[in-house]
Amino acid sequence: MRRAPRPMDRSWRAVALLAMAVGLAANAQSGAPAPQQTPQVSDCPPMPAPITVGTAVDVFVGGTGPNPVYRIPAITKAGQRLLALAEGRAALGDIGTNDLVLATSDDSGLTWSAPRTVLDLADRSINNPCVVTLHSGDHAGRVIVIVQSYPADTHEHKQATGLDGPGVCRVHVLTSDDAGATWSEPRDVTASMRRPEAPTVASGPGAAIQLHGGAHAGRIVLPFNQGPYGRWTVYTCFSDDAGATWSMGTVAPGGAPAHANEVQVAEVQGGELVLNARSFHGAKQRLAARSKDGGATWTTLAPIESLPDPCCQAGLLSVAAGARPVLVFTGCDSTTARTNGTLWVSLDDGASWALKQALAPGFFAYSAPVDLGGGRVGVLAETDDYRRIRFIPVSLAIPAR
């Protein structure tokens, strides 16, 4: 409680103020200049800048390594190692002869290994990497990657319905228990993650999550969109047994006239989930929904007025900035073009977005943030007209409540 001034304090201040007034008046009468007052310097350290951006580092560069083009970043942290994933493409088009490629960093993103191929399916195009590292349970530390495969050199709108046959979109899961050094054979989980009437699905791309709290603590939640092409809807798949089996949640209602497709989810306080989706035509704003049952059902999608969307994937991450949990969003600060890479911070679990910081001027497309610990975030992002995927370090110094 603040102490009220004592009578002695008031008397002392009054005398000091009277003396100062007399001195100023005497100087004015004599024509002498007023004495310079010595600035009072606080002993408190200056407040840190809320968001600071470090030097960007190349991770995937087109024409370097096994592929001419790299797109669709995903990133996770396994122990002290960062694992950056992408589609390694022969050309810029979405579906070709794409492979899944990996680069790693053991120094918090300062330097990166050369990219290497970790999954190549003959006559299939690998798309939409989505990754999570398990933080709890019997398989804590396991890295799980989910991808789709399409018949090579085709198009998303030409895929067949049903779950079987060479012409359908398939879903695969692969895992690593040694921070990406070795990988399991891909396991086909199409029947658990794609409805037979949906010709296409896409996981993320970016990140899946494992829940920390609430009634479904330990659950893995994987964001998805499903076709038909041009009439997308979003939902999540989830696993309560470390990815051995999966269930599909219901589709998030609403979204018209825009259609929600590429999507990310994050856990906020109390175990509630927030969903943030790309708006395909119509809204020019991100679309959001919430779930209180671990991703099984969702509220109606609604535009986020403060987050613009030029029809591009974006990143979402829950992270602790000091003792304060915040929500981070990375995307384009534009409604018309893939440009002006920016990081926004929500201090109220996504109800509003109070802070933002420019990340990368000029071209900026798909992005994936990762928690580096200690209030630090790394953003893996497409820049330079898809010629580079770069790692951008960011420090958050958000004051406590």
N, C-alpha and C positions, 0 to 999 in steps of 0.2 A: 504494500500500500504506500502511496506517495506521502511523504512527511510534510505536513503543513509548516510554512515558515514560522520560526519563533520571533517574538517581538524584537530580540536583539538583531536578527537577520534583517528585519524591515528597517530598523534604525540605521544599520550600517549601509544598506543600499541607498537610503535617503540621503545620508551624508555624502556618499560617493557621487551620486547624481548631482547634488547641489554644487559640489566642488568642480565637477566637470563643466557645469553650466556657467559658473563664475569665470573659469579659465577661458572658455570660449568667448564670453562677453568681453573680457579684458583684451584678448587678442583682436577682437573686432574693433574696439575703440582705438587701439594703438596702431591699427593697420598692419600688424604682424600676421603672417600666414598661420593658419591653424596648424597645430602640431599633427604629424602623421600618426595615425593610430596603428599599432602593431596588430596585424591580423591574428586572430585566435585560431590555432590549429588544433583540431580534435585529436585525441590520442587513439580514437577508434580507427581500425583499418578500413580502407575503402570497400564498399560493397562490390563483390565480383560481378562481372557481366553475366546476366542470366544464361545466355547461350553463346558459346564461342566455337568457331569452326576451324579445324586444323587443315593441314596440307593434304590434298587429294593424291592418291597413289593408284597407278594403273594395276588392275588385276587381270583382266582379259583384254587383249588388243587384237583386233581383226587381222588375220594373216600371220599372226605369231602363234606358234604352237600347232595343234593338230587341225585347226579349222580356220577358214577364211572369215567367218562371222560368228560373233558370240552375242546371244540375246537372253533375256528373261532371267535376271539374277535372283538367287536365293542364298541365304547365309544363316549359319548357326555357330554357336560356340560350344565346343566339347572339351571340357577341362580348360587348359590354357591355349588350345588351338582353335583358330577360326577356320571354318570350312565354307568356301564360296563356291556355289554351283551355278551352272548356266547351261543353256542349250548351245552346243557346238554345231553350227550350221555350215552347209556348203554354199548357201546363198541367203539373201535377206528374207525370203518368203517364209511364212510360218511353218508350213508342213513340207518337208523335203526328205532328206536322209539324216535328220538331226540325231546327234548323240548327246549323252549327258556327260559334262566335263566338270572337273574339280580343280581348284587351286587352294592352297592352305597357307596360313600364317601362324608362326609361333611367337611373334613379338607384337601382338595387339594391332596388326595391320600395317606396320611400318614397311615390311617386305613380304613378298609372296612367292610361293613356288611357281614353277612353270605349270601351265594347265595340263592335265592328263585326262584321258577318257576313262570313265568308270562304268559306262553302260552303252553298248552298241547292239541294237537288235536288227538283224538282217532284214532288209526290205520293210523296215518300220521306221517311222519318224517319232522321236521322243520329244515330248512337250510338257510344259508347265511344272517344273520342279517345285516342290513344296517340302520343307524340311523342319524337323524338330529334334532337339536333344532332350531325352528324358532326364528329369531332375530328381525323380523319386521312384520308389518301387524296386522290385527285384532286378530290373534291368536299367537302373539309373546309370547315365552316361551313354546309353545306346543312342545312336543317330539313326533316325528313320527318314527316308526320302520317299515321296510319292510322286509318280509321273504318269502320264498317259502315253499310249503309242497309237499311231494311225498308220494305215497303209502308206508307204512312201510316195511322195510327189503327188499328193491329192489335195483336197481342200476340205475345210471343216464342214461346209454345207453339203458335201457329197457322202457323208457317212451313213451307214445303214442302221436301222433300229435293231432291237434284239441283242442278245448277249453273246452269241456264238457266230463263228465264221470269220474268214480273213478280212472282210471289209468293215468290221466294226471297230469303234474306239475302245481300247482296252486300258485298264488301270493296273499299275504295277507298284509294289512296295519292295524296297531293298533296304538293308540295314548294315550298320557298321558298329562293332563293339570295341574298336581300337582307334577312335577319332579319325576315321577316314582312311587309314592305311590299307585295310582290306574291306571287301564288301560281300554280302551274301548274293546268291543268285536272285534275280527278281521273282517275286511271287505274284501271280495273277489274282487280283481281288475285285475284278470287274463286277461280279454279281453282288458284292457287298456295298459297292459305292456308286453304281450307275443303274438308274431305272431303265428297264428294257425299252420303254417308249421314248427315251431321250437319246437321240442319235449321237450327241457329243456331251462330254463333261470336261471341266478343267479344274484341277486343284489349284487353289490360290490364284496365281503363283506367288511364291514368297515363303511364308512361314505357316506351319501348324503350331499349336500350343499344347502344353500339358498344364492342367489346372492346379493351382496351389491351394485354394481354399474352397469353402462351401461344401454342400452336400455331395458334390461330384469331384472332390479333390483327387488328383492322380489321373483323371480322365484325359485322354488325348482328343483334341478337337481339331478337325481338318476342314477348312472352308472349301466349298465347291460352287461352281455354276454349272448349269445344264442347258442344252439346247432344247428345241430346234434353233438353228442359226437365225439370229436376228430377233428371237423371242425368248431371250434367256431369263432364267430365274436362279435364285441362290438358295443354298442350304448348307448344312454341315454334316459330315460323318464323324462318328466318335467311337472310341475304343476304351474299355475299362480293364483290359488285360494286356497292356503294353503293346498293343498292335496285333495280337494274335487273331482277334476277330473284330469285326466292324459292324456298326449299325448306321442307318441313314435317318437323319432328322427330316422334319417336314419342310416344305419350301416356305421361305419368308413371303408373306402376302404383300400385295401392293407393288409400287414401283412405277406404274403407268403414269404418264405416257413414256417415260424413260424405261429402259430395261436394265436391271442390275446384272452385271456379269462378273468380271474379275474381282475377287473379294478377299478380304482379310478379317480376322477376328482377334480380339484381345480380351483378357480377363481384367476386370476392375474390382473394386472393393466388394467384399461379401460374396465373391464367386460369381457375380453377374458377368455376362458376356456382352460385348458390343461388337457389332458387325459393321464394316465400312466397305462399300462396293462402288465400283466404277459405274457411271451412269452412261448407258449407251443410247444416245439420242434423247433429246427432250429437255433434260433438267439443267445441264451445265453445272451441276453441283453434285457432290458426293451423296450417296444414299446410305442411310443408317437404319439399323434395327437392334433390338436387345433381346436377350434370352435369360430367363431365371431358372431354367431347368437343364443347364449344361449343354445347350445347343440342340435339344430335341425339338423345340418350337421357338418361334420368333414373333416379335411384334411387327406391326405393319411398317414397311419401308417408308422412310420420309427423307426429304432433302436436308442436307446440312448447309445452312445458308452461308456460313463463314468459310467453307472449304470448296473452292472452285474445282471444276473437272473438265478438261478438254477432251474427254473420252480416252482415259489412260489409266493403266494400273497404278496403284500407289501402295505405300507401306504403312503398317500400324504396329505399335509396340507399347506394352506396359513396362515401365521401368521405374526404379527408385532413384530419385534425385535427392541425395542425402536421406533424411528420414521421411521424405514426402513422396508418395506414389503419384506418378504423372502418366499421362497418355501421350505418346508421340505419333505424329502423322507426317509422312514424307510424300511429296507429290509436286505437281506443277502449279505455280501461282498464275494461272491463266485459264480462261474458259474457251480459248480458241486454238491454242497451239501447245505442243509439247516443249515447254520452255520454262525458264525461271524456277529451277529446282529450289524447293523451300521446305523447311521443317517447322511444323506447328506443334505447340504444346498445350494440352488441356489440363487444367488444375482441378477439374470437377468431373472426372470420369467420362469425358466426352460430351457433357451438356453444352459446353462452350469451349472456344479455342482462344485463350487469352494472349498467347505469345507466339511470335513467328520469327524465323531467322532465315535469310537467304543462304542457300547451300552452294549453288552452282549457276552462274548466269548463262544465258544461251540455251542451247538444246539440252533437254533433260526429259527422260522418258521413264521406264520402269525402275522401281527402287525397292530396296529391302533393308530395313533397319535391324540392328542386332544390339543386345545389351552387352556392353563390355565390362560392366561393374563399376562401382564408385562414381555413379552419375555420368558415365561416359557411354556414348552410343556411336556405333559405326554404321554408315549408310552405304550400301552397295548399289550403284546406280548406273544406268545407261546414259552416256554423254556423247558428244562429238558425232552427231548423226549416226548413232549405233556403231561407231567404229571402236569405242572403248567402253568397258565397264570399269568404273573406278570406285575405290573405297575412300569415303570421306569421314574423318573422325570429328566428333562433336562432343563438347563438354557442357553439361547442364549444371548451373549453380542456382537452383530455384530456392528462394527463401522459404523457411518453414512457415507454417501457418501462424 
